[in-house]
Amino acid sequence: METVICSYVLMYGNSNVVICFILCREYGAIDDVDIDLHIDVSFLDEEIALAWDVIRWEPVIVRLHCSLTQYLNGPVPTVDVFQVSTKDRFGLGHQLKKTPVLNEFCVVCDEPHVFQNGPMLRPTVCERELCVFAFQTLGVMNEAADEIATGAQVVDLLVSMCRSALESPRKVVIFEPYPSVVDPCDSQALAFNPRKKDYDRVMRALDSLTSIREMSQAPYLEVKRQMDKHDPLAHPLLQWVISSNRSHIVKLLVTRLKFMHTQHQFLLLSSPPAKESNFRAAKNLFGSTFAFHGSHIENWHSILRNGLVVASNTRLQLHGAIYGSGIYLSPMSSISFGYSGQQPQFLQSRNLKCIALCEVITSPDLHKHGDIWVVPNTDHVCTRFFFVYEDGQVGDTSINTQDAGIHREILRVIGNQTATG
């Protein structure tokens, strides 16, 4: 059965008109739906149509294939872009249909990312050796200078997490991913190679990094020159620390959570679009609330790049799993702070503690054991904020996310960040 849902007209310039209509093809027996958007491309210049290998007198079809009822647990919706006559060789369509999932592909080689836990949060370069070479030698996706100029504390935090993981007796387990860095003296070789790990050499390069505070004040080329003088691998390592971060993490400068009495508050979104989409679908069904997740800073080097995972009964597990397998959270900050540990080096401070505030789906799968919650489904937990306490601060240990006032404050700040971000 085919049904025209709607039709509309788009204006191109002052004279050309594009007529589009949406066609819905429904297969009742197998619960599938194709939603087709037909786009008239006759307005294209002949040269452009030739370059794009587009037939001007034939509409371009954008097809969304999805399930009517299995939208949560069924197959992921797919997008196809084609012209009927050239479907198998429609190069423009191949690129357009990948637009919603660009984060899943390397910007250099256009191959799927090879990270352990799926796609990146944003478009970036993969860890393949040729792509690493293009990134570091040719400057593809090279944003190190901008990151340092605009987010010194974020860079400082990333470096601190990296150092903490390296200093841990568990570094073989938690310092993942290991850097992949081209040797500046030999472009055919990797100075840091995941297949030949040398933790001591990474630490020496990390020790040669110029103070982040100095980086944010001095001309970047001068900072790089000083780094190269001390250790030629220091600057490439810094680039890797920044670019390998898969999360969106920014300092909250104006709008902060008033009940968390620290100036080091960060918006932290560590879920790729597909996971956020699954989260929103589950939220529409079951609703959500907020809870804290405490973890030693040495673990966050991996969390920011691999996401929150179920560590129970794996080599990543540090504490017991008395209430079963899953991600452990608590509405009480005091409980989560107990798992945060402490570590020096952040902003020249000592006794560092950190804690994340997460949004969690209130489905039947959420197991509550008093103030200890266990979530077995990783798609039902998304990080929202990250807090750092330094100089021996114990942190705000009396916060309960289930208090109505606390809940409203969280929603206020999230709404502000969504509106301004």
N, C-alpha and C positions, 0 to 999 in steps of 0.2 A: 504494500500500500504506500503511495506517495502523496504527500500533502504539502502544498505551498504554505509556509508559515507566515511569511511577510515579504513584501518587496519595497524597495526604496531607491532613491536617486541620489547620486553623489555628483557634485560639481567639480570639474577639473579646469582650473583657470576660469576664463570668462565665457568660453564657448563650448567646450566639450562636456558631454554628459555621459556618466557611467551608470548603466542600469543594472542593479543587482537584485537577485531574489534568493531566498533561502528555501531549499527543498529538503523535506524530512522524509527519509525512506525507512519505514518501520517493519521489522521482521518479528511479528508477535510470537512465533513459535520458539525462537531462540533468544528473545529478549534483547535484541540488538537494535541500535538506531544509527543511521548515517544522517548527519546534518550537513547539507551541501550549501556553500555560498558560491554563487555564480557571478563572476566579475567580468564585465565587458571591457576588453582591452583594446578596442579599436582606436582609442585616442592616442595610442603610442606612436611615436615617430618610427618610420621604417628602419632607420639605423639602430635605434634602441631595440626594436623588436627583433632585428637580425642578431644583434649582439647577445640578447637574452635567449635566442632560439624560441621566440614566442610567435604563434600564429595569431595575427591581429584580428581576424574575423571569427575566431573561436574563443569562447569564454574560458577564463581560468577558473578552475573549480578548487575551492578549499573545503576539504571534507573532514569533519570531526566524527569519529566512530566511537560510540560509547554504549553502555548498558543502561537500560531504564531503571532497573531495580538493584543491580549489583554494583552500585557506584562506590561503595565503601570497601568491600572485600573482593570485588570482581576484577576483571582485567583493567589495566590502566588505559584511559582514553588515548586514542592515537589521532594524529593529524596528517593528512595527505594533501598535497598540492599538485595539480596536474592539468594538462589539457588532454582531452580524449585521444586525439590523433597522435600525440607525442608522449604518452604517459611513461613509457619506459626510458625515455632520454630527456625528460624535462628537468634540466639542471637547475633552473631557477626554483622550481618546486622543491627540489632536494634541499636547497638552502633555506627556503622559507619555512618549510615544515619543521625545521630544527630550531627555529627561533625560540619557542617556549622552553626548549631544553638545552640552550647553548651552554649552560653551566655543566652539562654532562660531557662536554667534548673539549679537548685541548685546543686552544686558540692558534697553535702553531701547526700541528699535524692533523687536526680534525678527527682524531681517533678518540674513542671513549676513555675516560679517565681510568687509571688502574689502581686507584686508592682502594684500600681494603673494604671500606664501608660505603661505597657508592660515589655519587657525583659531588662536585664542589658546590659551595653556596653561590659563588659568582664565577663568571668566565675567567679562566686563568690558564697557565701553561702546565702540562703534565710533567711527570718525572722521567720520561724517556730521555735517554742520553742526548740524542740529536736535538730534542726540544729544549733541554736544559742549555745546550750550547747556543741555540738560537736566542734564547731568552737572555743569557748572561753576556754573550758576545755581541749580538746585534741589537739588544735592547728591547726585544719584543716583550710587551707587558711589564716593562721595567718602571715601577712606580716608587722605588725606594726613596728617592729624594722627596717626593710629595708626601709620602707617609711620614717621614721624619719631621718635615717642616710643619705638618698640620696635626700630628698625633704623637708627640714625643712621649707622653705617658703610656700610650698604648704600645708603642715600640718597646719602651722600658719594661712594660709588663710581659710582653712576648719574650724578650731576652731573659727576664727573670725566670719565667717558666721553663725556658730551654736550659738555663744553668741549673735550676733545681732538679730537673730530670736527669741531667748529666751527673750531678753530685750524688744522686741516690744510689744505694746499694742494689736497687731494683732496676738500674738503667737499661739492662739488657731487655727487660720486659716493657718498660714504660717510655723509653726514649725512641718512640715511633711516631712518625716516620723518621728515619735516619737521613741526614742531609745528602743531597745529590748536587755536587758543586763542581763545575769545570775548573781544571787547573789553569790559573791565569798565565802560567809559564809554558803550558803545553795544551793547546786547544783540543788535542786528540785524546786527552786523558781526563779522568775525574780525580780531583784532589780529595773529595769526600765521596766515597762509593758505598752505597747500601750493601753491596755484596762483599765488601772488604772493610768492615767497620773498625775505626780507630777512635775510640772515645777520648783518649788522652789528647790526640791532635785537635779534635773539635774543641776541647776545653781550652787548649792553648790559644786557639784562634779567638774564642769567645773572650778570653782574658785580655786580648789586645784591642777589643772594641773601645772606641772613644766614648766617653760619657755621653749618654743621650742628651743631657742638658746642654753639653757643648755642641752637639750636632744641631740642636734647634736654634742655636745662636750664630754659629759660624757659617760661612759659605760652604755649600755641600762639597764642591770640588776640593776645597782645602781640607775638609774633614776626611774625604776619601784618600787624599795624598798622605795625611798623617797615619791613617790606618794601614795603607800599603807599606809605609815606612817601617811600622812595627811588625806587621805580619801580612803578607800578600793574600792570605786567605780570610782575613778578618772581614773585609768589606763584602766579598762574595757570600760569606756565611750570613752576614746581616741581611743581605738581599734575600737569601733563602728563608731565613726566619720570618721575614715580613711576607713574602709572596706565598709561602706554603700554608699560611694561616687560612683556613677555610671558612672562618666565621666572620660575621659582621660585628665588630666591636668598636664602639666609640665612647669617648668620655662624655658624661653628662655634665654640662657646664652651668646651665641655668635651672632647668627643671629637674629636681632630684627627689628621691624618696626621703621625706623629712624624718621618718622614724629610724632610718639607718644613718647614724651620726658619724659619717666619714665623708671626706671630700673626694675619695677615690671611688666613684660610682660610675659604672659602665653599662651601656646598653649592650647586651650580648645575644645575638641571634646566630645559633650554630647549626640550624637545620636547613638542608637544601630544600628547594621549592616543592619537590615531590612529597617530602615528609611533612612540610607545613600544610600542604593540601590535604593529606590524610588526616592530619591533626584537626584541621577546620571541619572536615566532614564528621569526624568523631565528636567534636565539640558541639556541632548542631544536634547530634543525637542524644548525648549524655550530659552536656555542660562541662564546665571546667572550674578549677580553683587554683590556688597558688600554694607552693610549699618550697622549703629550702633544701638545697643539696650541698652537703659539705664534703670536700675532698681536698687532700693536701695539694699544695701548688705544684708539686712535682708531677701530678697526674694531669694537670691542665694543658701541658704541652701536647699531649696526645688527644685530650678531649676536644680541643679547639680544631684539630685536624681530622679526627675520626668520629666525633660526636659522642654523646653519652651512650654507653653501651652497657649491657648486662654483664657485669664482671663476676657474678656469683658462680662459684664452681669452675672458674678458669684461673689461669696463672696471673691474671690481672687483679684477682681478689686479694685485698689487704686485710680487711676485717671479716668477721664471721658473717654467715648468711642464716642466722637463726630463724628468720621468718620466711625462708624460701628464696628462690631465685628471682632477681629483678633489680630495678634501680631503686635505691633506698632514699626516701625523702622524709621530711617532717614539717608540719606547720609551725613547730617551735624552733626558733633560731638557736636556742641554747643547745638543743640536741645536735643540730647540724654543725655548729661550731666545734663540737667535740671531735668531729672527723676532719677538720680543716688543717690541723697541724700548724707548724710555723716554720718560717724560712727567712734568712736575711737577704740582703742585696737590693730589694726594691726601693728605688729612690733613696739610696744610701741609708736605709732604715734596718732595724732589727725586729725580730719577733713578729714576722708577717703572718697574718691570718686572712684567709679569703673564703668567700661563701657565695653560692649562686642562688638566685631566686628563679624558680621554674614555674611554668604553667602546666598543670596536669589534668588529664581527662578524668572526670568523676564517673567512670563506667563501673560495672560490676567486677571488672578485672582489678580494680584498685583495692588492694587488701590493706585495711587499717588495723594495726595492732596498737591501740592507744595513740600515742603521738609518733609512732614509727609507721610509715606508709611504704608499701612495696608495690612497684609497678612492673609487671613482667613484660609488657609490650613497650618497646622503645619508641614506637610512633606516638605513644600517649604522654610523652614528656618532652617539652621544649624549653630551653633556657631563655630567659628574658632579661635578667640583670645579673651583674657580677659586682661584688663589693670587696674592697681590700682595706684591711686595718693594719696600721703599722705602729712603730714606736712602742710596742708592748701593750697596745690596746687589746682588751679582751673581746670587744665587739658588743653589739647590742643583743644581749642574750635573752631579753624578755619579750621578744616580738612573737606574736601569734597571728599568722596570716588569716585565721578564721574570724578574727575580730572585724566587725563591720567597718570601723573607721580605717583600719589597715587595708582592708580589701578595696575600699573606695579610693584610697591614696594610690594604690598600685594601678588601678584602672585609669586614674587621672593622668599619671605619668606616662603610661603606655599610650593613651590617647593623644597626649601632647607630642610624643615622639613619632607617632604615626602621621600626625598632621604636619610636622615640620621636617620629617626625614624623607 
